Structures are given as structure tokens and as C-alpha cells.
Amino acid sequence: MKLMTKAIQSQLEKNRELPEDDRKVVVKYFTPDGAATWWISERDPHNPDLLFGLCDLGLGCAELGSVSLRELEELRGAFGLPVERDLFWDSTQTLAEVTEKSFEGIM
């Protein structure tokens, strides 16, 4: 599965033009054989490999930060499965909303 499409890339670039509070989570990545999840809202314009969003490795301590797209593409879970893109993710929530729900334990 391709983690970064041209449509996703375009949406991530458009997000950079918005105020931080209005930036939507464009894409959600997850490990199908683990508990790690990444909700991505931005891509560094100077380093396209660097993504920003809410990163939850399934250890009970999600954090806002950066992640390398290349590392996500190379990462394999407990059974050797690659990271996948959530094809059913509805990108209507802002990063702030997703973060708040994550910290409440709802996500």
C-alpha cells in the first residue's frame, strides 16, 4: 500500500496555509499487527520526508511530533506486516480534536 499519494500530499500542503487550530488530520496510519497509530496533519515543505501529527506507539503516551515517512514505509510490526493507511479515515477532525480525544482515551 502506498502511504503517500499525490492527493494526500496536496492536502498536507494546503494545511500549512491554515492557522494551526484549523489544520485537519489528512491521513491516519497504523500498524495492523500492533497498537501504533499516527494521525498526520502536515508535511515539512523543506523536507518532504518529515511529517507532523499525533504519534501514538500504543504505549499509553501519545505525543505531538514529527515522524519520517521513509521510516513508516520501512517499519514492520510484530508479524512482519507493514504500516497501512486507514482507507476509511474521515478527515473532518482537526489535529487538536484528535489529540483531545486521544488523551481522553476515546480514539
Secondary structure, DSSP 8 states (H G I E B T S, - for coil): --S--HHHHHHHHHHTTS-GGG-B--EEEE-TTSS-EEEEEEE-SS-TTEEEEEEE-SSS--EEEEEEHHHHHH-B-TTS-B-EE-TT--TTSBHHHHHHHHHHT--
